[in-house]
Each structure stands twice: as C-alpha cells, then as structure tokens.
C-alpha cells in the first residue's frame, strides 16, 4: 500500500510540475528506457558498444536480448531503425560512419527487450540503456561519455515517450566545470518531448560579468549544438535556464591538439 501511495505522490508532483522528480516513471512496467544519446559524423566519429543487458541483470539465465535503435537527425527527422538480437553475453560494436546517415549529427535511442525479466519487475525496476558513447578524430584514440539522462521509454506500440520532467518555474543549471582552459566548446541538448522546449544560455567571465546571452527553441526530437569560441579564455562559467527540470547538456571542450567530452 505504501508503494502505491508513494507512486501517486510522485505522479502528482510531476503532473502539477511542482518540485517534480528529475524523471517520470514509464507507464508500462515492462517498458524499456533509454538515454537520448548524441552522435556526430563530421570530422569526429562516433562509436557505441551494444551489450546484452539481460546477461548483466540476471547472468544465471541464458537468454537473447532483442534491441531496437532509433536514430534521428539534428532536425528531428527519423533516419533509421536498427534491429539486433544479442546472444547471451554478446557485445556488438556500432560505428556510425558506416550507417550512411543523412546527417552530420543527431540523437539515437536504444531499447532492450528480453522475455525473462521478472527479477526487474519484482524490484520495480526497468531495463535501462545508459551506456558509453565514444568519439574520435582518428578512430584510434576514443573519448567516452556515459548516459546523461533517463530520457525516454518505448511504449507498447513502439512509440518513444519522454520521461523528462518540467517545472512551472524557470530552472537555473550550472555545469560543474569551468571553460577558461579551452579554445572553444559546444553544449549539446536533445529534446525527447513532443513539444518545443525553450532554453537560455548565459556565459560569464572570471568576475561574473555576462559575456553572452542567447535564447533558442528546440523542436521535438531535435538536437542543438550551441558553439562558443573562447580564444582569449574570457568565458569561465555557463548558466542554463529552462523549464526543463534538469537541463544538463553533453559538453565538448576543444583544445589545440585534442578534445574532451563529458556532461557537466
């Protein structure tokens, strides 16, 4: 009984947008959850390692993992769906440069499904893909970043439903790093909602003076790359404003001979 009361309490917080949780819960208890992963196919390439999650959640049961990967362009155009059947403990390497995608960057969602998942359901848990995406200029040395959000789940009719929550108020988010050590940087945002999302980004110098103040709208399933040059190392801090309750971006920091990728 306590579990149902707690779920109702969380539902009302999220529904009324008053101090919501960071994420919603999937409606379907069998749902598969995914991050909104970022890919790029310009001078930097993308790699993803797809593993049989069933073997990790319950290694005593040898079973296949049926995976669907949905890929979208930065403009929200559906590009491709990939289907895989992973044998027990199997891992596949996916190189996005080999997929012949009609976009230099965008997002992808990875949904797992396996039959014997009673252990997860018993513990009110979900199959969740929060794996690592790798980026490289030379396809030899790779920088990896793990999942950023529990962004969406796959419904029974194979529709992607957002799990991100909003507030009735504008939220402020500070990436937990400084930017005055790099020549330029990108802030990556992806919208898993079926509605537009407004963002505002302010950059600050060492003395907290505003350098730049920009606004943008992000349509459904769009991915935006907000790029900033920082040749004189003036930008030190960034502040992000949005009604999204947890507007944490993926960040690329570029240096003279290498780059780094992380989320702040």
C-alpha positions in Angstrom: 0.0 0.0 0.0 2.8 2.4 0.8 4.4 1.8 -2.6 1.1 2.9 -4.4 0.8 6.0 -2.1 4.4 6.9 -2.9 3.8 6.4 -6.7 0.7 8.6 -6.5 2.6 11.3 -4.6 5.4 11.3 -7.2 2.8 11.3 -10.1 1.1 14.4 -8.7 4.4 16.2 -8.2 5.3 15.6 -11.8 1.8 16.2 -13.2 1.4 19.5 -11.4 5.0 20.5 -12.2 5.6 21.4 -8.5 9.0 20.2 -7.4 8.9 17.3 -9.8 11.3 14.4 -9.8 14.1 14.5 -12.2 12.4 11.9 -14.3 8.9 10.4 -14.8 8.2 6.7 -14.5 7.2 4.7 -17.5 3.5 3.8 -17.6 4.2 0.3 -18.7 6.0 -1.9 -16.1 7.6 -3.8 -18.9 8.9 -0.7 -20.6 12.5 -0.3 -21.8 14.2 3.0 -21.0 17.0 4.8 -23.0 19.1 7.9 -22.9 18.9 10.4 -25.8 22.4 9.6 -27.0 24.3 12.1 -29.2 26.1 11.1 -32.4 28.2 13.0 -34.8 29.7 12.1 -38.2 31.7 15.2 -39.2 35.5 15.2 -38.6 34.8 13.5 -35.3 33.4 9.9 -35.5 31.1 8.0 -33.1 31.2 4.5 -31.7 28.7 2.7 -29.5 29.1 -0.7 -27.8 25.8 -2.6 -27.5 25.7 -5.3 -24.9 23.2 -7.9 -23.8 21.7 -6.3 -20.7 19.8 -9.5 -19.8 23.2 -11.2 -19.2 24.1 -8.4 -16.7 20.8 -8.2 -14.9 20.5 -11.9 -14.3 23.6 -13.8 -15.6 22.2 -17.2 -14.4 19.6 -17.1 -17.1 21.0 -17.5 -20.6 18.7 -15.5 -22.9 18.7 -13.3 -26.0 18.3 -9.6 -25.9 16.2 -8.0 -28.6 17.3 -4.4 -29.3 15.9 -1.6 -31.3 17.9 1.6 -32.0 16.0 4.6 -33.3 18.2 7.3 -35.0 17.1 10.9 -35.6 18.9 13.8 -37.3 19.6 17.1 -35.5 16.4 18.5 -37.1 14.3 15.7 -35.6 13.9 13.7 -38.8 13.7 10.0 -38.3 16.6 8.4 -40.1 16.8 4.7 -39.4 15.9 1.9 -37.1 18.4 -0.9 -36.4 17.4 -4.3 -35.0 19.7 -6.6 -33.2 19.4 -10.0 -31.5 22.2 -10.3 -29.0 23.1 -13.7 -27.7 24.0 -14.2 -24.0 26.9 -12.0 -23.0 27.3 -10.8 -26.6 28.6 -7.2 -27.4 28.4 -5.5 -30.8 30.4 -2.5 -32.0 28.4 0.1 -33.9 30.3 2.6 -36.0 28.0 5.4 -37.1 30.3 6.3 -40.0 29.2 3.0 -41.6 25.5 3.6 -41.3 25.2 6.0 -44.3 23.2 8.6 -42.3 21.9 11.8 -43.9 23.0 14.0 -41.0 26.3 15.1 -39.5 24.9 14.9 -36.0 21.7 14.0 -34.1 20.4 11.6 -31.5 19.7 7.9 -31.0 17.7 5.8 -28.5 18.5 2.2 -27.6 15.7 -0.1 -26.3 16.2 -3.6 -25.0 13.7 -6.4 -24.6 14.1 -9.8 -23.2 11.5 -12.3 -22.0 12.6 -13.4 -18.6 12.7 -10.1 -16.7 10.6 -11.0 -13.7 13.5 -10.0 -11.4 13.4 -6.4 -12.6 9.6 -6.2 -12.4 9.7 -7.7 -8.9 12.0 -4.9 -7.8 10.1 -2.1 -9.6 13.0 -1.6 -12.0 13.2 -1.1 -15.7 15.6 -2.2 -18.5 17.7 0.9 -19.0 20.4 1.7 -21.5 22.8 4.3 -20.1 25.9 3.0 -21.8 29.0 4.7 -23.2 29.3 6.6 -26.5 32.9 7.1 -27.9 34.1 10.0 -30.1 37.4 10.1 -32.0 39.2 12.2 -34.7 41.4 9.4 -35.8 39.4 6.3 -35.0 42.3 5.1 -32.8 42.0 7.0 -29.6 38.5 7.4 -28.3 36.9 9.7 -25.7 33.9 8.1 -23.9 31.0 9.6 -22.1 28.2 7.6 -20.4 24.5 8.2 -20.4 23.2 11.7 -19.5 19.5 11.1 -18.7 16.7 8.5 -18.4 15.3 10.4 -21.4 12.5 8.2 -22.9 10.8 4.8 -22.9 9.4 2.7 -25.7 5.6 2.2 -25.5 3.7 -1.0 -26.4 3.0 0.4 -29.9 6.7 1.3 -30.4 6.3 5.0 -29.8 9.1 6.9 -28.0 7.7 8.7 -24.9 9.6 11.3 -23.0 10.5 10.8 -19.3 12.0 14.2 -18.8 10.1 16.5 -16.4 9.2 20.2 -16.5 8.6 22.8 -13.8 6.1 25.7 -13.8 9.2 27.8 -13.0 12.3 28.6 -14.9 15.2 26.5 -13.6 18.8 27.5 -13.5 21.6 25.0 -14.1 25.3 25.5 -13.7 27.6 22.9 -15.4 30.1 21.8 -12.7 33.2 22.8 -14.6 34.9 25.9 -15.9 35.6 26.8 -19.6 38.6 29.2 -19.5 41.0 26.4 -20.2 39.8 25.6 -23.7 39.7 27.4 -27.1 36.1 26.6 -27.8 33.3 24.4 -26.6 29.9 23.0 -27.6 26.8 22.5 -25.4 24.6 19.7 -26.8 20.9 19.5 -26.0 18.3 16.9 -27.3 14.6 17.2 -27.0 12.7 14.0 -26.3 9.4 15.8 -25.7 6.7 16.1 -28.3 6.6 19.9 -27.7 9.0 22.7 -28.1 11.4 23.5 -25.3 12.9 26.9 -24.6 16.5 27.3 -23.5 18.6 30.3 -22.5 22.4 30.3 -22.1 24.5 32.9 -20.4 28.3 32.9 -20.4 30.3 34.7 -17.7 33.8 35.9 -17.2 36.0 35.4 -14.1 34.3 38.3 -12.3 30.8 37.0 -13.1 30.1 39.6 -15.8 27.8 38.4 -18.6 29.6 38.0 -21.9 26.8 36.4 -24.0 23.1 35.9 -23.5 21.3 33.8 -26.1 17.9 32.1 -26.4 16.8 29.3 -28.6 13.9 26.8 -29.1 14.3 23.1 -29.6 11.6 21.3 -31.5 10.6 17.7 -30.8 13.5 15.2 -31.3 15.8 18.0 -32.4 19.4 18.2 -31.3 21.1 21.5 -31.0 24.8 22.2 -30.8 25.4 25.6 -29.1 29.0 26.5 -30.0 31.1 29.1 -28.3 34.6 30.4 -29.3 36.9 31.2 -26.4 40.2 32.1 -27.9 41.1 34.6 -25.2 39.8 32.4 -22.5 37.4 35.0 -21.3 34.5 32.6 -20.7 34.8 30.8 -17.4 31.2 29.9 -16.4 28.0 29.0 -18.1 24.4 29.2 -16.8 21.5 27.4 -18.4 17.8 28.5 -18.0 14.9 26.3 -18.9 11.6 24.9 -17.6 13.1 21.5 -18.1 13.8 20.4 -14.5 17.3 19.1 -15.2 18.7 20.8 -18.3 22.1 19.1 -18.2 23.9 19.2 -21.6 26.6 17.0 -23.1 29.8 19.1 -23.4 32.6 19.1 -25.9 35.7 21.1 -24.9 38.3 21.7 -27.7 42.0 22.3 -27.1 44.9 22.9 -29.5 45.6 19.2 -30.1 42.7 17.2 -28.5 39.2 17.5 -27.3 37.3 16.2 -24.2 33.6 15.1 -23.9 31.6 14.9 -20.7 28.4 16.1 -19.1 28.5 18.9 -16.5 
